[in-house]
């Protein structure tokens, strides 16, 4: 056992714990001698890799049970990757006080900073501020330069967050009901090949939600801007 633990880079105590949790199959015994094989070392390295990916020991036990029952663990991990892959591609930005002032000028106040922190746009680390998104930062700064108060930008951001959360709920329920649930219908768990089919479907669906929202928002802006412009012209062209 000590030799196996050393090869796997873990302690003997950890190895015993894995055996107690039935994460590791029992060794082959000849009398009082326990023989561990290359398969045991492979299993320990697999456990270590799954732990690094953030799996709990309970989740690892389920994956290993699926493996032993003939299901494809790689397929299950592929589904996990498809689900866990970020939908956003935002780049955080770390700013000094001077850089923050360059973007927002006199609008940088303690109250506005507190509102941005509460909204989740920024986090504060000493004198530095990290914004969660380069695109949102640039858009907010551009609105302020055009004369929109930062307080109004932050209030709008709060409303936008509520609306997009509702949209995300809508798409999530839609996909769950019509894509995910039918795959497992009539089965206990996922059928063979089901995880791979779901992973592929999620990859295909990933850009669709963005495309729908972008198209609908663009068309809505066309309608609203035209209506606002027509109303403004009527008010300012009265005889």
N, C-alpha and C positions, 0 to 999 in steps of 0.2 A: 504493500500500500504506500509506503513512503516514496518508493521509486516512481509510482504512477503520479502521485501528487506533485513531485518535483518536475516531472516531464510536463505536466499540465500547468505548472506555474501557480499552484494553489497549496494551501496548507492541508495537512492530514485531517485536521478538524473539519475543514470545509468539505473535504472528500467524504468523511463520515456523515456529515450533514446531508449531502446529496444522496447518499445511499439510504439514509433514514427517510428522506422525502421521496424515495423511489424514482429519483431522476436518473439513477445509474443502475443498470441491471447487476444482479449478483455475480460475483466471479465464479469461475469453474473451480471446483474444489477436488483436491486429491488428499484425502485424509485431513490433516490440519493445515494444509498449505492451500492458500487462495491464489489462483492464477488470473491475472488481468491481461486482457488482450489489447491489440491495436484498436479494436472497436470501442473499448472503454475510453481510451485516450481521445479518440475522435468524438465520442459523446461529450466528454468534458470540454473539449475545444468548442464544440457546438454550443454548449451551455454558456461558455464565456462570451462567445460572439453575440448570442441573443441578449445576454445581460448588458453588453455594451450598446446594443440597439434600444435599450430601455424597457425590455420585457421584464415582467415580474417572474418570480419562480413559479407561481401558480400558472401563469400563461405559458411558460416554458414547459411545464408538465403536460398541459393540454396539447401543445405542439408535438411533443415527443410521443404522447399517446396516439395522436393521429398518425405519426410516422410509423409506429409499431403496428398500427391497424391497416397499413398499406396505403394511407393517403399521402399525397405529395406535399411535404412540408414547404418545399420551394414555392409551390403554388400558393399556399397559405401566406407565405411571406411576401409574395408578389402582390397579393390582395392588400396586405398591410401597407406595403409601400404605396400602392395606388390611393389608399384612403388617407394615409398620413402625409403624402406629398403636399406641400403648400400650394394653395390656389393663387396666392399673391406672389408677386415678384418684386416686392418693395425693398428699397435699399435704405437702411438707417443712415442718418447724418449726425455726426458729432460736431457741435458748434461751441465756440468760445463766446463769452459775453459780447465781444466786439463784432463777431460774425452775426450773432443774433440781432444786434442793433443795426447792422448793415441791411438785414432783411426786413426789419419791422420798425426801425427808428424809435420814435418816442412812444410807440404803441407797446413797447416792452415794459410792462409793469408787473408788480408782484401779483396783482389780482388776475391778470391775463395769464401769467405763467401758471398760477394755481389752477385756473380753469383748464389750461392745456394739459396739465398733469392729470387732473381728474378725468378728462376725456380720454386719456391714454395716448395723446399725440406725442408727448415728450416725457422724458425722465431726467432727473437732475442728479449729477454726480459731482459734488463739490461746486466748482465754478462753471463746469461744462454742462451743456444740455444736449441730449440725444433725441432727435426727432425720429419717429418710427418710419417715415417715408419721405424720400427725396421729392417724389411727385406731389405729395400733399403739402410739403413745405414750400415748394416753388409756387404751387397754385395759391396758397394762403398769402404768400408775400406779394404775388402779382395782384391779388384782390386789394390788399392794403395800399399798394402803390396807385391803384385806380381810384382810391378814395373810400373804400369800404372799411369801416372801423374794424379793428381786430376783434372787438367784442361781438360784432355781428357775424364775423367769419366763424368764430368759435361756436356761437349759437346755431348757425347754419350747419356746422359740422356735427353738432349734437343731433339735430333733426335728421340729417343725412344718415347718421349711424343707425338711428332707429328704423328708418325706411329700409336700408340695405340689410339689416338684421331680419326684417320681415320678409324681404325677398329671398334671403338665404334659407329661411325656414320653408318658404314655399317650394323652392327647388329641391331642398333636401327631402321633404315629404313626398314630392312628386317622384323622385328617383327611388326612394325607399319603397313606395307603394307599387310602382309599375316596373321597376327594374330589379331591385334586390329581392323583395319578397317572392316574386314568381320563381326565382332560381331554386329556392329552398322549399317551395310549396310541396306538401306531401312527403317531405323527407325529414329525418331527424338530423339536423345540421345540414351542411352543404353536401350536395351529391358529388361524385367524382367529376373533376373538371370544372365544378361550379365556381371555385375561387378564381381560376384563370379567366373564366368567362366574365365574372364580375369585374376583375381588374381591367380587362380590355374594355369593357363597357364604360367604366369610370374614366378611363383615359380618353375615350371618344367623347364623353359627355362634358368633360372638364371645360373646354372652350365654349360650349353651347350657352351656358348660363351667362357668361360674360358677353357673348354676342347678342343675346336677346335683350339684356339690360342696356347695352350700349345702343342698340338700334331703337329701342323704345324711348330711352332718354333723349336721343338725338331728335326723334320725331316730335316728342313732347316739347322740347326746347323750340323747335320750329314753330309749333302752334302757339306756345305761350309768348315767345318774343314777338311774333307777328301781331298777336292780339294786344300786347302791351304797347307796341309801336303805334298801332292804329289808334288806340285810346289816347296816347300822348299827342298824336297829331291832331285829333279832334279837339282836344282841350286847348291846344296852342294855335289853332287856326280858326278860332271862333271870330266871326265878324264883330 
